[in-house]
Amino acid sequence: MDTIIIGKNQEVYSTQIPETKKSQEFDLSNINKKYQPRIKAFHTILKESVSPECLNTFYDRITTSTITYSKLKNFLYRFCYIKVTGEYLVKENEIHLYVNRGQRTTLTHELLHLSSSYVNQKREHYQIGFYQENPTLVLGDALNEGYTEYLTNKLFHLGYNSSDYLYESIIAMLVEEVLGDQTMQKLYFTGDLYNFINNLCQYTTIDNVKKFLFLTDYVLNNRYKITRKKASIESISYINQFLLEVYTNKLIKLYQEKEITLLEVYQLLEIFTYELKQLLDINLPMKKEHLKENIVKNKQLVMYNIKQRL
């Protein structure tokens, strides 16, 4: 098993991809009959939307999975204003639902987690999309939840399951702009954080990618905490800088390979910056005027970089 050193005694493991399934038949006898039509509809849309290799994990995991609904947790979470609507337990391969309204959206979100999961019990290595947990670290939660939410909307047209992941969804969408949708989807559905890092290293250093992953997780877990507000703002500022820099480096590479013109470099950068400005429409600890100023400043820096290099 190959690894990438992330920090002191911290490693990202490579993932063993399930073998391609020769048959697309799958057994749903473990699943409550109430949910079986929804799973079949999920499979139909997924099969039409992604490459065949992206379905391998779904076929591998769905036959041993279970889905349950908890009325008690539905009541308790609503009473306590807790926004958790469901969860996927990767070790147990179980989906738990805690809502009645909007259950289809929640189930789709959790089925995407199941369809991108990987378990190596012997090595205590668990992977869900871009999230990895192993004996040395836990990493990629923010990017994984963001991309899962983004795909729930993009592939299934169900809207966003939780406003808590709007920030992460925008970040994940922009990373997809860098890597391309087919590459991003393959990495996600094969639970391949290892090669996600390697792919981004085409356009930046591994240290920058590490910092990006750690800071996106930090923002997810701390942005609403008053005592962590300053650090969250600094993290958001760096993430903006990172995204504009890696996308600019991609555009420069495409230009040097004569795949796009200089005019297209500037046009594509303008579109990317416009998409990044979607952050101005959501609730973040950073004041909107400061956020806008940060985006504009970083864009000016990458524009200068383009002029210097091209």
N, C-alpha and C positions, 0 to 999 in steps of 0.2 A: 504494500500500500504506500503510495507516494504522499508526501506531506509538504505543506508550506509553513515555514516558521512565521508566526504572527507576533509573538512577544516572548518574554522570558518564560520558558516551559509551556508555551502555548502553540498549538499546531492546528492547522486545518487539514483534515484528511481527504484524500480522494474517495470517490464513491464508486461502488461496484454496480454498474447499470444492469437491471434485469434483462435477461435474454428476450429477443423479439418473439412475441407470441404468434404462432402460426395460425391459431384460431382466435376469432374475436367473440367466441361464446364465453359467457361467464355465469357462474352460479350465484343466485341471490337468495338462496334458502335461509341464510343467516339473518337476512334483513327483514324487518317488519314489513308486511305486505303493503301497508299504507305508503311506504316510501319507495317501493320498487318501481312504480311508473316514473317517479321523478328521477331516479337513478338512470333508468333507460333513456329518458329525455336528455339528461346530462351527458350521457355517453354519446348519443347521436350528435349533439351539437359539438362536443369536443372532437369527435372523429372527423367532422366536417371542417374543423377550424385549425387543427394542428397536424403536424407530420405524424405518421404511424408510430415512430419510435417514442413519441411523447405520451403514448397510451400504455406503454409497457407496464409502468408502475400501477396504473389504475387496474389493469387486468390482474396483476400480481397481488394486490392488496384488497380489492373489493370483495372477493369470495370469502375472506375470513373476518370481515368487518361486521360491526353491529351499529345500529342507530337507535338511540333512545331519547325520549322527551321527558323532562322533569317539570311537573307542575309546581312542585315545592320551590325549586330554584327560580322558576319563572316569577312566582309570587315574591320570594325574598329579594331577588335582584331588582324587581320593580319597586318594591317597598323601600329599598336602600339606595335607589337611583344608581345602581350599578349597570353599566351599559353592555355587559357581556351577554351576547345572544346565543352563543354556542361555542363549542371547542372540540378540537380533534386531539385525542390522546394517542400519540404515535407509538408508544411502547405497547399499549393495549390494543391498538388499531380500532379505536372506538370513537364514534361521533356522538356528542351529547348536545341536544338542542334545549334552549331555555326560553323560547318565544313561540307564540302561536301566530301572531301577525308578522308578516315578513319572513316566515319560516323558509320559504323557497329560496330567498336570497341567502339566508344564513346557511342552509343546507348546501347550496352551491359553493359558497365560500369554503365550507369544511370539506366538501368532496374534492375541491382543488388541493387542499392540504393533503388529503389521503392520496390523491393522484400524483403527488410529488414527493412522497415520503420514502425513506430508506432506513432500515434498522439492521444493525449488526450487534446483537446482544452480547456476543463474546467480547467485543472490543468496547462495549458501552458507547457505541457511536450511533447517533440518531440524527437524521436529516429530514427536514421538511422544506422543499424548495431551496431558498437561499439561507435558511436557518440551519445551523449545525450545532449539535451538542455532543461533546466527547469528553473524556476524562481531563482534558487540559483547558477547555474553554467552552463558552456559549457565545455565539456570534451570528449576526445576520437577521435578527428578529424583525427589525424595522423594514428592511428591504423586502423580506419575504411577505410580511403582512401587507405592505403597500402594493407589491406586484400581484398578490392574490386578489386584493380588492380591485385593482385595476383590471385584471382579467375577468372578474365577475361582471364588471360593467362592459368591457370591450367585447368579450365573446358571447356573453349570455344576455346582455342588455337589461340587467336587473337593477342598475343604479348602485350606489355605494351603500354597503351594509352598515357601516359605522362611520360617523363623522370623525371619530378619533383617528382614523387612518387616512384622512384626506391629504395631509401633508406627505405621508409616506407614499401614497398613490401617485402624487405628482412627481416626487423624486424618482420613483421606480419607472414611471413613464419616460422621464428624461434619460435615464440610464438605458432604457430600451432604444431611444433615439441614437445613442452612441454605439451600441452593440448590434442593433438590427433586431427586428421582432422574431425572426426565425431562430437566430442564435440565442436570444434571451429566453424564448419559450423552451428550447431544447435544454438549456442549462437549468431552468426552473423545474421542468417535469422529470428530469433525471437527478434532481437533488444535488447539483454539482457546483457547490460553492468554490471548490478547488479550481475548476476551470473558469468559473466566473471571474475570479481574481486574475488568473492568467490572461484572459481575454482583455480585461481592462488595462492590463500592463502593456498592451500595445500602444497606449496613448498617454501613459503616465508611469510613475515609479510605483513599486510595490508598497513603499512606505505611505504614499499618498492614498492608495487603495485601502490599506489597513486603517488609516486614520478616518477615511470616509465611512467605512463600515462601523467602526467603534462609535463615531460621533452620531451617525443616524440612529443607532440603538440608544445612545444617551438622550437624544432629543425625544424619542418615543417615550422613554421611561421617566423623563424629568421635566418636560417643558411646562407642566402645570404646577410645579413645585416652586413656591416663592423663593426658597433658599437656593434653588438651582437656576434661577431665571437668568442671571448674568452669563453663566457657563452655557446655558441653552442658546442664548443669543449669539455668543461667540461660535458655537457649533454650527448654527444655521448659516452664519456668515461664511464659515469655511466651506460648508457643503455647497453653497452657491458658487464660490470660487472654483471648487473642484469640478463641478459639472460644466461650467463654462470653459475651463481649461482643457478638460479631456475631449469635449466636443470640438473645440477649436483645433486641437491636435489631430483629431480624426479628419477634419476638413482640410487641413494643411497636407496631411498624408494623401488624401484623395486627389487634391490638386497636383501634388508632385507626381502622382501616378497617372496624371492626365485623365482622370475619370470625371472631374468637374472643372468648370472655368472659375476664374477669379471672381467674376460677378456672382456665380452660384455660391461661392464661399461666403460672401457677404449676405446674400439673400437667405441662405440656410441658417446662418448665425442669427440673423434678425428674427426668423421664425422661432428658433430655439429660445432666444431671450424672451420673446413674447409668451411662450409657453411657461417659462420660468416665472414670469410675472403673475401667473395664476396664484402664486403664494400670497399675493396682496389681497386676495378675496377670501382667505380663510383665517381662522383664529390662531394667532401665534403670539409668543411673548414679546416679540420684536415689534416696535412701533412701525406702522406702515410706511411713514416717511423715511425712517431709517432703513427699512428693508428695501424700499425702492432705490434709495441712495446707494445701498450696498450692491444691488444688481447692476445699476448703471455704472458704478465705479469699476466693477469687475469686467463688465462688457468693454469699457474703455481700455482696460489693461490687455484684454485678449485681442482687441482691434490693433493696438500698438504692436503686439506680438506678431500678428499677421503681417503688418507692414514691414516689420524688421526682417521677417523670415522669407517673405515672398516679394 
